[in-house]
């Protein structure tokens, strides 16, 4: 890896203007594109303290070997140039929404002699009416196929039309009554144009009119005893109702909006957008992207909008409203940029209440479900799991298959309330029944390495004791079923193939030393460091670097993140109980029994502080006088609360 100091530009050489910068690797490829209001301060942030950068940015500046910049006249120009370069270079450390296809529309070519209905992408054409956008394209194709039953407008290409015209025989759609067959004169030019206009009117939102007309015709046919014709009208009504239900109104009929939502974790982000036109959801679109670039939520939204609308133009592609979960970092510049792309004003805002906020929550739920489904598919696929485990085994050079993996993580706040977690993965899937939590006290809590040594020692000491206490069952001497019932619960008796510790060489050394002190030499240890997501083996000078897109890296990251989540949850619970206990201990008249009753009744310090005197009196053993004392003590301990004289009630300075 390159040393950032080797290519750091002199501070005085970097301009203080707005601009766009590019990092390049040793072969000249652009690996990151960024923009800045002040180029000097932004670029200096990469080089001032590289060790203090987050893992992904640290990797980027150590992969790069040069940096260059272009000064622009305004932040608006920087926004446009950044988008252009990201589309041109596809930098590996930028978030790129790769599924940015053009939107499919239902188009009716009213400018032609015989208008044609078709699904169309790309630039709009003159004298053509468009409805949409729709996503996926399959949805609008199915809708068009249904509509042709009632509005049999020509849908064939000009070549097919001319061949049918010259031969005097219509195509298949003409024979199955899904085309009025103007090519062979079954319908006049004017009548066919009226049919196309009716289709446009229906797609414009006036479906009720046509449904009522067909229902009236169906009643008339029944009155004339023409039951076959009535059945055809009945099926036509059902077809229009299906299409009409797909286009149900969810907002006011003049609403044109794109509603975005994002759900993310440490590794990936899921984005969903609902396209609302004329108050109806015309389409839905989604992406799941890897978070290769460390960005805030506002920066992420800015990247999203520039890439989604970068190739769109006109009021038909960019709606009047763009609703987002958080406003982008440069909201004014992005707003002006959208205004220019659309050609008229665009309202860029966060919905706060009402129907739009409700629909935005629905979009967010879709994003959350999409990310969950994406992860379950990756982790749930047997072939992928097997390949991930085999890839990890090969990368680490281990001679045994990784049937069981245990991961350990230590959590604390400045050395207080130190805890650790153990999570278990068997055959690539979590086994939550084997998860364990550890409280660490005394000398073992002095630092992370001592804590890791303590946890590994305790876990595998239990393993050795349980193995020693378990007598072998010999068939013929004792009934095996009876022996199994008499065996103690074996909580730690199944050893792992691999132990993963959260950390680098110090944590790996501590875990290895703990196993060696117990006489265990057949369990392998590896550390996963967050800095560069590298794997450290015992006594190895250099780490193992897995490819960023490898399933093995995804597997160990997922295991590490699960251990971190489990440890953090336990730490927060323990800290909350500790804080509650320490405060309640100081209140006169509140003994151990009543303190425990308070904790069970409210569950958290936050709920205790929010309780009224009447609610405190609901706790068994708490009377009016003691409730008032507890209420005053909790109020005085609330962060930011003024100091109060408990006797007089006077607020102190």
Secondary structure as GFF3:
##gff-version 3
##sequence-region A 1 653
A	DSSP	three_ten_helix	4	6	.	.	.	ID=ss1
A	DSSP	three_ten_helix	11	13	.	.	.	ID=ss2
A	DSSP	beta_strand	19	24	.	.	.	ID=ss3
A	DSSP	beta_strand	30	36	.	.	.	ID=ss4
A	DSSP	alpha_helix	39	47	.	.	.	ID=ss5
A	DSSP	three_ten_helix	50	52	.	.	.	ID=ss6
A	DSSP	alpha_helix	55	63	.	.	.	ID=ss7
A	DSSP	beta_strand	66	71	.	.	.	ID=ss8
A	DSSP	alpha_helix	75	89	.	.	.	ID=ss9
A	DSSP	beta_strand	104	108	.	.	.	ID=ss10
A	DSSP	beta_strand	117	120	.	.	.	ID=ss11
A	DSSP	beta_strand	129	134	.	.	.	ID=ss12
A	DSSP	alpha_helix	137	150	.	.	.	ID=ss13
A	DSSP	alpha_helix	158	167	.	.	.	ID=ss14
A	DSSP	alpha_helix	172	175	.	.	.	ID=ss15
A	DSSP	three_ten_helix	182	184	.	.	.	ID=ss16
A	DSSP	alpha_helix	189	203	.	.	.	ID=ss17
A	DSSP	alpha_helix	207	223	.	.	.	ID=ss18
A	DSSP	alpha_helix	227	246	.	.	.	ID=ss19
A	DSSP	beta_strand	256	264	.	.	.	ID=ss20
A	DSSP	beta_strand	268	277	.	.	.	ID=ss21
A	DSSP	beta_strand	280	290	.	.	.	ID=ss22
A	DSSP	alpha_helix	297	309	.	.	.	ID=ss23
A	DSSP	beta_strand	321	323	.	.	.	ID=ss24
A	DSSP	alpha_helix	331	342	.	.	.	ID=ss25
A	DSSP	beta_strand	347	349	.	.	.	ID=ss26
A	DSSP	alpha_helix	354	380	.	.	.	ID=ss27
A	DSSP	alpha_helix	382	396	.	.	.	ID=ss28
A	DSSP	beta_strand	404	413	.	.	.	ID=ss29
A	DSSP	beta_strand	416	426	.	.	.	ID=ss30
A	DSSP	beta_strand	429	430	.	.	.	ID=ss31
A	DSSP	three_ten_helix	432	434	.	.	.	ID=ss32
A	DSSP	beta_strand	436	439	.	.	.	ID=ss33
A	DSSP	three_ten_helix	442	445	.	.	.	ID=ss34
A	DSSP	alpha_helix	448	469	.	.	.	ID=ss35
A	DSSP	alpha_helix	480	486	.	.	.	ID=ss36
A	DSSP	beta_strand	498	502	.	.	.	ID=ss37
A	DSSP	alpha_helix	505	517	.	.	.	ID=ss38
A	DSSP	beta_strand	524	529	.	.	.	ID=ss39
A	DSSP	beta_strand	534	537	.	.	.	ID=ss40
A	DSSP	alpha_helix	551	584	.	.	.	ID=ss41
A	DSSP	alpha_helix	592	602	.	.	.	ID=ss42
A	DSSP	alpha_helix	605	610	.	.	.	ID=ss43
A	DSSP	alpha_helix	613	617	.	.	.	ID=ss44
A	DSSP	alpha_helix	624	637	.	.	.	ID=ss45
###
